[in-house]
Amino acid sequence: MNTKQAVSTLKLNWKSGLTVSLVAIPLSISLAVASHTSPVVGILTAIWAGLVAALAGGSNYNVVGPTGALSGILASYAILHGSETLATVAVLSGLIIFFAYLFRLHKYLVFVPGSAIHGFTLGVAFIIGLGQLNFALGLTGLTAHEKFVDNLIESAGHFAAFSPVSLVLFLVSLALLLFFKKFYPRLPGAIVLAPIGIGLGLVFQNKSGVALQTLGSLYPHMAAAFFLPVKPYLSQSAIIAAFAVALVAILETMISAKIADGMTGTRHSRRKEMRGLALANIISGIMGGMPATAALARTSLNVKTGATSKVSAALSSLAVAVIALFFLKYFKFMPLAVIAAILVFVAIQMVEAEHFMRMFKYDRRNFYLSLVTAFITVFEDPIVGILFGVGVASLLLMEKLSRGQFDLAINDSRKRMVDRISGDRMQKIVQGSDTIVYSIKGLLCYINSESHVSRFRLHLNGSKNIILRMRSVYYIDMDGVEALDEIVRILKDARKNVYITGVNSMISGMLLESREFQQIKTEGRVYKKSSEVLKVLGFAL
């Protein structure tokens, strides 16, 4: 890129970069607090993770920083092990993501089901939203517990001591954010609310009779810094947390980049984006920050405000650094009730109502799995929740595959088709069927081979002619070959005529290992098309 092009790119992207930075600062501070760490850590993460990801990543639009998706995991971990350990988790998660980048493991993301991610996200949204009760009600001095539900019960037990001023400020602030979302979606409410909140904090800081808790109440020595000393903390729990963070970070980043591509008609490099995310987390941790991932809301804002390249995200991180240097000290006057409103608004945005409505209508099993995942995330632990969701969803998928997909056409002795069955469950076969065409769909392997064999042993050995159609089989292993041999033996023992059709190039090599296939081929009963067999059998086609 020459100087003229560089200047042109800067002109096109400085406004979007500045706009995103103005949103990123209050969000980074709020999400750091939600993660039970210092606001400075959130700012450091926005600066370093955002800058490194922009420079080394593969998306022109992704904005990386602290996010709500990670805050549930980080808060649970920080309560147990201390906020100073989050930097180590960031480095470890970055190394795990870099390992995934080196070995191209991102292609296996297809095995992580959306139902588990939606359920986990819903659970985290509840944790973030309900976790703001103390700030919203102005409750102070409460005992912190390991479990989120215990903290919720603790807050409920002190409800009578709430501050009317804090509650009103929280409600008004949340209403303001919702108002801007509905009527002025191009102007993020956080940009407006943050200075208003700081102003209110300054006005009421010395007012007698007004109990208004601010960020300074929790972090009295809050000051701009671009590096915090890190004390390494390596343990089994840190490694487990890092794996959970890495999984969520990769998924959130890829989803965000894909949505940004849809908004702009572009295409990002998944591999480069993995590299950028890995380096972003490593550098963030080294500099004293916490784990980061792409933030969908900030990425969408980046696109909507005119970004054309990754220069915008880089400028956003630099702008966060400059603004924090001069103005972070004023954020200590931000009322905690305003922080609570911002975080509750973030939680509301995380609830994907449309996805849940669609699942409820078309996929009840995954809908209920999502709810159970959310329940475990809230009542047990976010890490346990996502691992449960992914594990159970994978088992349900395996169970579905194990039933074996097929298509069955049934013809009577007068050469008429009398029934057709598709799916993975056997129904009652019409009595007196003369010829059937059994099409195996997709896989024929160790997962589902027994299901296909059982159908012929129990249901499909009564017809005179059986055509095994293989055209839709794209993968077969030795278990599948043995299953095919067993099916043919079952039918031969029952004195049936067996034909095999549609053997494609993807499975023909493996079928050389099948003795029964070779025997049928020698007998001249292997055809390219099922229609050829039906014609030989006297069907009018």
C-alpha positions as CSV (number, residue, x, y, z in Angstrom):
1,M,0.0,0.0,0.0
2,N,1.5,3.4,-1.1
3,T,1.2,6.6,0.9
4,K,-1.7,7.9,-1.1
5,Q,-3.7,4.6,-0.5
6,A,-2.8,4.7,3.2
7,V,-4.1,8.2,3.6
8,S,-7.3,7.3,1.7
9,T,-7.8,4.3,3.9
10,L,-7.3,6.4,7.1
11,K,-9.9,8.9,5.8
12,L,-12.4,6.2,5.2
13,N,-11.9,4.5,8.6
14,W,-11.1,7.0,11.2
15,K,-14.8,7.9,12.0
16,S,-15.8,4.2,12.4
17,G,-12.7,3.5,14.5
18,L,-13.4,6.5,16.8
19,T,-17.1,5.6,17.2
20,V,-16.3,2.0,18.1
21,S,-13.7,3.2,20.7
22,L,-16.3,5.4,22.4
23,V,-18.5,2.3,22.8
24,A,-15.7,0.0,23.7
25,I,-14.5,2.0,26.7
26,P,-17.7,1.8,28.8
27,L,-18.4,-1.7,27.7
28,S,-14.8,-2.9,28.4
29,I,-15.0,-1.3,31.9
30,S,-18.4,-2.8,32.6
31,L,-17.5,-6.3,31.3
32,A,-14.2,-6.3,33.3
33,V,-16.3,-5.5,36.4
34,A,-18.7,-8.3,35.5
35,S,-15.7,-10.6,35.2
36,H,-14.7,-9.7,38.8
37,T,-11.6,-7.8,37.8
38,S,-10.4,-4.2,37.5
39,P,-11.7,-1.8,34.9
40,V,-8.1,-1.2,33.9
41,V,-7.8,-4.8,32.9
42,G,-10.8,-4.4,30.6
43,I,-9.2,-1.3,29.0
44,L,-5.9,-3.2,28.6
45,T,-7.7,-6.0,26.9
46,A,-9.5,-3.7,24.5
47,I,-6.2,-2.0,23.6
48,W,-3.8,-4.9,23.2
49,A,-6.2,-7.8,22.1
50,G,-8.0,-5.4,19.7
51,L,-4.8,-4.1,18.1
52,V,-3.1,-7.4,17.7
53,A,-6.2,-9.1,16.3
54,A,-6.7,-6.3,13.8
55,L,-3.1,-6.5,12.6
56,A,-2.7,-10.3,12.5
57,G,-6.3,-11.5,11.9
58,G,-8.1,-12.4,8.7
59,S,-11.3,-10.3,9.0
60,N,-11.5,-6.7,7.9
61,Y,-14.3,-5.9,10.4
62,N,-14.0,-8.0,13.6
63,V,-13.5,-6.0,16.7
64,V,-11.8,-8.1,19.5
65,G,-12.0,-7.3,23.2
66,P,-13.8,-8.2,26.4
67,T,-17.2,-9.8,25.8
68,G,-20.2,-11.0,27.7
69,A,-19.8,-14.5,26.3
70,L,-16.6,-14.9,28.3
71,S,-17.5,-13.0,31.4
72,G,-19.5,-15.8,33.0
73,I,-16.6,-18.2,32.8
74,L,-14.1,-15.6,33.9
75,A,-16.2,-14.4,36.9
76,S,-16.6,-17.9,38.2
77,Y,-12.9,-18.5,37.9
78,A,-11.9,-15.2,39.4
79,I,-14.1,-15.7,42.5
80,L,-12.3,-18.9,43.2
81,H,-8.7,-18.1,42.2
82,G,-8.5,-14.3,42.2
83,S,-8.7,-11.7,39.4
84,E,-4.9,-11.6,39.0
85,T,-5.0,-15.1,37.6
86,L,-7.1,-14.1,34.5
87,A,-3.9,-13.0,32.7
88,T,-2.6,-16.5,32.9
89,V,-5.9,-17.9,31.5
90,A,-5.6,-15.4,28.6
91,V,-2.1,-16.7,27.7
92,L,-3.1,-20.3,28.1
93,S,-6.2,-19.9,26.0
94,G,-4.2,-18.1,23.3
95,L,-1.7,-21.0,23.2
96,I,-4.6,-23.4,22.8
97,I,-6.1,-21.4,20.0
98,F,-2.6,-21.2,18.4
99,F,-2.3,-24.9,18.6
100,A,-5.7,-25.2,16.9
101,Y,-4.5,-22.8,14.2
102,L,-1.3,-24.8,13.5
103,F,-3.2,-28.0,13.1
104,R,-6.2,-26.5,11.3
105,L,-8.6,-27.7,14.0
106,H,-11.1,-24.9,13.1
107,K,-12.6,-27.3,10.5
108,Y,-13.9,-29.4,13.4
109,L,-16.1,-26.6,14.6
110,V,-18.9,-28.1,12.7
111,F,-19.1,-30.7,15.4
112,V,-20.0,-28.1,18.1
113,P,-23.8,-27.8,17.9
114,G,-25.6,-24.5,17.9
115,S,-28.0,-25.7,20.5
116,A,-25.2,-26.0,23.1
117,I,-23.8,-22.6,22.2
118,H,-27.3,-20.9,22.3
119,G,-28.0,-22.6,25.7
120,F,-24.6,-21.5,27.1
121,T,-25.1,-17.9,25.9
122,L,-28.6,-17.8,27.4
123,G,-27.1,-19.0,30.7
124,V,-24.3,-16.4,30.7
125,A,-26.9,-13.7,29.9
126,F,-28.8,-14.7,33.0
127,I,-25.6,-14.6,35.0
128,I,-24.6,-11.2,33.7
129,G,-28.1,-9.7,34.1
130,L,-29.1,-11.1,37.5
131,G,-25.5,-10.6,38.7
132,Q,-26.1,-6.8,38.7
133,L,-28.6,-6.9,41.5
134,N,-26.2,-5.5,44.1
135,F,-25.2,-2.6,41.8
136,A,-28.8,-1.9,40.7
137,L,-30.1,-1.9,44.3
138,G,-27.1,-0.2,45.9
139,L,-26.3,-3.1,48.2
140,T,-22.8,-3.2,49.7
141,G,-20.8,-5.3,52.0
142,L,-22.4,-8.6,51.0
143,T,-20.4,-11.9,51.3
144,A,-19.2,-13.2,47.9
145,H,-19.9,-17.0,47.3
146,E,-18.4,-19.4,44.8
147,K,-21.8,-20.3,43.3
148,F,-23.8,-17.7,41.3
149,V,-27.1,-18.9,42.9
150,D,-25.7,-18.5,46.4
151,N,-24.8,-14.9,45.5
152,L,-28.3,-14.3,44.2
153,I,-29.8,-15.7,47.4
154,E,-27.4,-13.4,49.4
155,S,-28.6,-10.4,47.4
156,A,-32.3,-11.3,47.9
157,G,-31.8,-11.7,51.6
158,H,-30.6,-8.0,51.8
159,F,-33.3,-6.6,49.5
160,A,-34.8,-4.5,52.3
161,A,-31.6,-2.4,52.5
162,F,-31.8,-1.3,48.8
163,S,-31.1,2.3,47.8
164,P,-34.0,4.0,46.1
165,V,-31.6,6.4,44.4
166,S,-29.6,3.5,42.9
167,L,-32.7,1.7,41.8
168,V,-34.2,4.7,40.0
169,L,-30.9,5.5,38.3
170,F,-30.6,1.9,37.2
171,L,-34.1,1.8,35.7
172,V,-33.8,5.2,34.0
173,S,-30.3,4.2,32.6
174,L,-31.6,0.9,31.2
175,A,-34.7,2.6,29.8
176,L,-32.4,5.1,28.0
177,L,-30.3,2.3,26.5
178,L,-33.5,0.5,25.3
179,F,-34.8,3.8,23.9
180,F,-31.7,4.4,21.8
181,K,-31.7,0.8,20.6
182,K,-35.3,1.1,19.4
183,F,-35.5,4.6,18.0
184,Y,-31.9,5.6,17.3
185,P,-30.1,2.2,16.5
186,R,-27.2,3.9,14.7
187,L,-26.3,5.8,17.9
188,P,-25.2,3.4,20.6
189,G,-26.8,4.4,23.9
190,A,-23.6,3.7,25.9
191,I,-21.9,6.6,24.2
192,V,-24.6,8.9,25.6
193,L,-25.1,7.2,28.9
194,A,-21.4,7.0,30.0
195,P,-20.8,10.8,30.2
196,I,-24.2,11.4,31.8
197,G,-23.4,8.8,34.4
198,I,-19.9,10.4,35.1
199,G,-21.6,13.8,35.4
200,L,-24.1,12.5,37.9
201,G,-21.3,10.9,39.9
202,L,-19.4,14.2,40.0
203,V,-22.5,16.1,41.0
204,F,-23.5,13.8,43.8
205,Q,-20.1,12.7,45.1
206,N,-20.3,15.2,48.0
207,K,-24.0,15.5,48.5
208,S,-25.1,14.5,52.0
209,G,-28.0,12.1,52.2
210,V,-27.4,10.7,48.7
211,A,-25.8,7.2,48.8
212,L,-24.5,6.7,45.2
213,Q,-22.0,4.0,44.8
214,T,-19.5,4.6,42.0
215,L,-16.6,2.6,40.4
216,G,-14.3,4.6,42.7
217,S,-16.0,2.9,45.6
218,L,-14.7,-0.5,44.4
219,Y,-11.5,0.7,42.6
220,P,-10.3,3.9,44.3
221,H,-6.9,3.9,42.6
222,M,-8.2,3.5,39.1
223,A,-5.7,5.1,36.7
224,A,-4.6,4.6,33.1
225,A,-2.0,2.0,32.4
226,F,-0.8,0.2,29.3
227,F,0.8,-2.7,31.2
228,L,0.2,-4.4,34.5
229,P,2.6,-6.8,36.2
230,V,1.6,-10.5,35.8
231,K,2.1,-13.2,38.3
232,P,1.9,-16.6,36.5
233,Y,-0.6,-19.0,38.0
234,L,-0.5,-22.5,36.4
235,S,-2.9,-25.1,37.7
236,Q,-5.3,-27.8,36.4
237,S,-8.2,-25.4,37.0
238,A,-6.5,-22.7,34.9
239,I,-6.0,-25.2,32.0
240,I,-9.6,-26.3,32.1
241,A,-10.8,-22.7,32.2
242,A,-8.5,-21.9,29.3
243,F,-9.9,-24.7,27.2
244,A,-13.4,-23.5,27.8
245,V,-12.4,-19.9,27.0
246,A,-10.6,-21.0,23.8
247,L,-13.7,-22.9,22.6
248,V,-16.1,-20.0,23.2
249,A,-13.6,-17.4,21.8
250,I,-13.1,-19.4,18.6
251,L,-16.8,-19.9,18.0
252,E,-17.8,-16.3,18.9
253,T,-15.0,-14.9,16.7
254,M,-15.9,-17.1,13.7
255,I,-19.6,-16.3,14.0
256,S,-18.9,-12.6,14.3
257,A,-16.6,-12.7,11.2
258,K,-19.2,-14.6,9.2
259,I,-22.0,-12.1,10.1
260,A,-19.7,-9.2,9.1
261,D,-19.1,-10.9,5.8
262,G,-22.8,-11.2,5.3
263,M,-23.2,-7.5,6.0
264,T,-20.4,-6.4,3.6
265,G,-20.4,-9.1,0.9
266,T,-16.8,-10.0,1.7
267,R,-15.0,-13.1,2.8
268,H,-12.6,-13.4,5.7
269,S,-9.7,-15.9,6.1
270,R,-10.7,-18.3,8.9
271,R,-7.2,-19.5,9.3
272,K,-5.7,-16.0,9.7
273,E,-8.5,-15.0,12.0
274,M,-7.6,-18.0,14.3
275,R,-4.0,-16.8,14.3
276,G,-5.0,-13.3,15.1
277,L,-7.2,-14.4,18.0
278,A,-4.5,-16.6,19.4
279,L,-1.9,-13.8,19.3
280,A,-4.4,-11.3,20.7
281,N,-5.0,-13.5,23.8
282,I,-1.4,-14.2,24.3
283,I,-0.4,-10.5,24.1
284,S,-3.4,-9.5,26.2
285,G,-2.3,-11.8,29.0
286,I,1.3,-10.8,28.8
287,M,0.3,-7.2,29.2
288,G,-1.9,-7.9,32.1
289,G,-5.2,-8.1,30.3
290,M,-7.8,-10.9,30.3
291,P,-9.2,-13.3,27.6
292,A,-10.8,-11.7,24.6
293,T,-12.9,-12.6,21.6
294,A,-14.7,-10.9,18.8
295,A,-17.6,-8.7,20.0
296,L,-20.5,-9.0,17.6
297,A,-22.2,-5.7,18.7
298,R,-18.9,-3.7,18.2
299,T,-18.2,-5.5,15.0
300,S,-21.7,-4.7,13.6
301,L,-21.2,-1.0,14.7
302,N,-17.8,-1.0,13.0
303,V,-19.5,-2.1,9.7
304,K,-22.5,0.2,10.0
305,T,-20.3,3.3,10.7
306,G,-18.4,2.9,7.4
307,A,-15.4,0.7,8.1
308,T,-13.7,-0.6,5.0
309,S,-10.7,-2.4,6.3
310,K,-9.0,-3.7,9.5
311,V,-7.5,-0.2,9.9
312,S,-10.8,0.8,11.6
313,A,-10.4,-1.8,14.4
314,A,-6.7,-0.9,14.8
315,L,-7.6,2.8,15.1
316,S,-10.3,1.9,17.6
317,S,-7.8,0.2,19.9
318,L,-5.4,3.2,19.6
319,A,-8.2,5.6,20.3
320,V,-9.2,3.6,23.4
321,A,-5.6,4.0,24.6
322,V,-5.5,7.7,24.0
323,I,-9.0,8.4,25.5
324,A,-8.1,6.2,28.5
325,L,-4.9,8.0,29.1
326,F,-6.6,11.3,29.5
327,F,-10.1,10.4,30.7
328,L,-10.0,7.1,32.5
329,K,-9.6,8.8,35.9
330,Y,-13.0,10.3,35.4
331,F,-14.7,6.9,35.0
332,K,-14.2,6.3,38.8
333,F,-17.2,8.7,39.1
334,M,-19.4,6.4,37.0
335,P,-22.3,5.1,39.3
336,L,-22.4,1.4,39.7
337,A,-26.1,1.6,38.9
338,V,-25.2,2.8,35.4
339,I,-22.6,0.0,35.1
340,A,-25.4,-2.4,36.1
341,A,-27.7,-0.9,33.4
342,I,-25.1,-1.3,30.7
343,L,-24.4,-4.9,31.7
344,V,-28.1,-5.8,31.8
345,F,-28.5,-4.3,28.4
346,V,-25.6,-6.4,27.2
347,A,-27.4,-9.5,28.7
348,I,-30.6,-8.6,26.9
349,Q,-28.8,-8.4,23.6
350,M,-27.2,-11.8,24.2
351,V,-30.6,-13.6,24.4
352,E,-31.3,-15.0,20.9
353,A,-35.0,-15.2,21.1
354,E,-35.4,-15.9,17.4
355,H,-33.2,-18.9,17.5
356,F,-35.1,-20.3,20.5
357,M,-38.5,-19.8,18.8
358,R,-37.2,-21.5,15.7
359,M,-35.9,-24.5,17.7
360,F,-39.1,-24.7,19.7
361,K,-41.1,-24.9,16.5
362,Y,-38.9,-27.3,14.5
363,D,-36.4,-29.0,16.8
364,R,-37.9,-29.6,20.3
365,R,-35.1,-31.9,21.4
366,N,-32.4,-29.4,20.8
367,F,-34.6,-26.7,22.3
368,Y,-34.8,-28.6,25.6
369,L,-31.1,-29.3,25.5
370,S,-30.4,-25.6,25.2
371,L,-32.6,-24.9,28.2
372,V,-30.9,-27.6,30.3
373,T,-27.5,-26.3,29.2
374,A,-28.5,-22.8,30.3
375,F,-29.8,-24.2,33.6
376,I,-26.5,-25.9,34.3
377,T,-24.6,-22.8,33.3
378,V,-26.5,-20.7,35.8
379,F,-27.0,-23.2,38.7
380,E,-23.7,-25.1,38.5
381,D,-20.9,-23.5,36.5
382,P,-20.5,-22.0,33.0
383,I,-17.6,-24.4,32.1
384,V,-19.7,-27.4,33.2
385,G,-22.6,-26.0,31.3
386,I,-20.9,-25.7,27.9
387,L,-19.1,-29.0,28.3
388,F,-22.4,-30.7,29.1
389,G,-24.2,-29.1,26.2
390,V,-21.5,-30.0,23.7
391,G,-21.2,-33.5,25.1
392,V,-24.9,-34.4,25.2
393,A,-25.6,-32.8,21.8
394,S,-22.8,-34.9,20.3
395,L,-24.3,-38.0,21.9
396,L,-27.7,-37.1,20.4
397,L,-26.1,-36.7,17.0
398,M,-24.4,-40.0,17.3
399,E,-27.6,-41.6,18.3
400,K,-29.4,-40.1,15.3
401,L,-26.6,-41.3,12.9
402,S,-26.7,-44.7,14.5
403,R,-30.2,-45.3,13.3
404,G,-29.0,-45.3,9.7
405,Q,-30.7,-43.1,7.0
406,F,-32.4,-45.0,4.2
407,D,-35.0,-44.7,1.5
408,L,-37.2,-47.7,0.6
409,A,-39.3,-48.2,-2.5
410,I,-41.7,-51.2,-2.3
411,N,-43.3,-52.9,-5.4
412,D,-45.8,-55.7,-5.6
413,S,-45.9,-58.7,-7.9
414,R,-47.9,-56.7,-10.6
415,K,-44.9,-54.3,-10.9
416,R,-46.6,-51.4,-9.2
417,M,-45.0,-49.3,-6.5
418,V,-47.2,-49.7,-3.4
419,D,-45.3,-47.8,-0.7
420,R,-42.3,-45.6,-0.1
421,I,-40.5,-45.0,3.2
422,S,-37.8,-42.5,4.0
423,G,-36.0,-41.6,7.2
424,D,-34.3,-43.6,9.9
425,R,-37.1,-45.7,11.4
426,M,-38.7,-48.8,10.0
427,Q,-42.4,-48.9,9.5
428,K,-44.7,-51.8,8.7
429,I,-44.0,-53.3,5.3
430,V,-46.9,-54.0,2.9
431,Q,-47.5,-57.7,2.9
432,G,-46.8,-59.5,-0.4
433,S,-44.3,-57.0,-1.7
434,D,-42.3,-58.5,-4.5
435,T,-39.4,-56.2,-5.2
436,I,-37.9,-53.5,-2.9
437,V,-35.2,-50.9,-3.6
438,Y,-33.3,-50.1,-0.4
439,S,-31.2,-47.0,-0.7
440,I,-28.5,-46.4,2.0
441,K,-28.0,-42.8,2.7
442,G,-24.7,-41.1,3.7
443,L,-22.6,-43.3,5.9
444,L,-22.3,-47.1,6.1
445,C,-19.9,-47.6,9.0
446,Y,-19.4,-48.7,12.6
447,I,-22.0,-46.1,13.8
448,N,-25.0,-47.3,11.9
449,S,-24.1,-50.7,10.3
450,E,-26.0,-52.7,12.8
451,S,-29.2,-50.7,12.2
452,H,-29.2,-51.6,8.5
453,V,-28.4,-55.2,9.3
454,S,-31.3,-55.4,11.8
455,R,-33.8,-54.1,9.3
456,F,-33.0,-56.9,6.9
457,R,-33.0,-59.5,9.7
458,L,-36.3,-58.4,11.1
459,H,-38.3,-56.6,8.4
460,L,-36.9,-56.8,4.9
461,N,-36.3,-60.4,4.1
462,G,-39.8,-61.3,2.8
463,S,-39.6,-59.9,-0.7
464,K,-38.4,-61.9,-3.7
465,N,-36.1,-59.3,-5.2
466,I,-33.9,-56.9,-3.1
467,I,-32.0,-54.1,-4.8
468,L,-29.3,-52.5,-2.6
469,R,-28.8,-49.0,-3.9
470,M,-25.4,-47.5,-2.9
471,R,-25.4,-44.3,-5.0
472,S,-26.0,-42.1,-1.9
473,V,-23.3,-43.7,0.2
474,Y,-20.3,-41.4,0.4
475,Y,-18.3,-43.2,3.1
476,I,-17.9,-46.8,4.1
477,D,-15.4,-48.5,6.5
478,M,-14.6,-52.1,7.2
479,D,-17.5,-52.4,9.6
480,G,-19.7,-51.2,6.8
481,V,-18.2,-53.7,4.4
482,E,-18.9,-56.5,6.9
483,A,-22.4,-55.2,7.4
484,L,-23.0,-55.4,3.6
485,D,-21.7,-58.9,3.6
486,E,-24.0,-59.9,6.5
487,I,-27.1,-58.3,4.8
488,V,-26.3,-60.3,1.6
489,R,-25.9,-63.5,3.5
490,I,-29.2,-63.0,5.4
491,L,-31.0,-62.5,2.1
492,K,-29.2,-65.5,0.4
493,D,-30.1,-67.8,3.2
494,A,-33.7,-66.7,2.8
495,R,-33.3,-67.6,-1.0
496,K,-33.8,-64.0,-2.2
497,N,-32.4,-62.4,-5.4
498,V,-29.9,-59.7,-4.4
499,Y,-28.8,-56.9,-6.7
500,I,-26.4,-54.0,-6.0
501,T,-26.5,-50.7,-7.9
502,G,-25.0,-47.3,-7.9
503,V,-21.6,-48.1,-6.6
504,N,-19.7,-44.7,-6.8
505,S,-16.0,-43.9,-6.8
506,M,-16.0,-42.9,-3.2
507,I,-16.7,-46.4,-2.0
508,S,-15.7,-48.7,-4.8
509,G,-12.2,-49.3,-3.4
510,M,-13.5,-50.5,-0.1
511,L,-16.0,-52.8,-1.7
512,L,-13.1,-54.8,-3.2
513,E,-12.8,-56.1,0.4
514,S,-16.3,-57.5,0.3
515,R,-16.5,-61.2,-0.6
516,E,-20.3,-61.1,-1.1
517,F,-20.0,-58.0,-3.4
518,Q,-17.4,-59.7,-5.5
519,Q,-19.6,-62.8,-5.7
520,I,-22.6,-60.8,-6.8
521,K,-20.5,-59.0,-9.3
522,T,-19.3,-62.3,-10.7
523,E,-22.9,-63.4,-11.1
524,G,-23.7,-60.3,-13.1
525,R,-26.0,-58.7,-10.5
526,V,-24.1,-55.4,-10.1
527,Y,-25.6,-52.5,-12.1
528,K,-24.9,-48.8,-12.5
529,K,-28.6,-47.9,-12.1
530,S,-31.5,-49.4,-10.2
531,S,-33.7,-48.7,-13.2
532,E,-31.6,-51.2,-15.2
533,V,-32.4,-53.9,-12.7
534,L,-36.1,-53.0,-12.6
535,K,-36.2,-53.2,-16.4
536,V,-34.6,-56.7,-16.3
537,L,-37.2,-57.7,-13.8
538,G,-40.0,-56.7,-16.1
539,F,-41.0,-53.3,-14.8
540,A,-42.3,-50.8,-17.3
541,L,-40.2,-47.6,-16.8
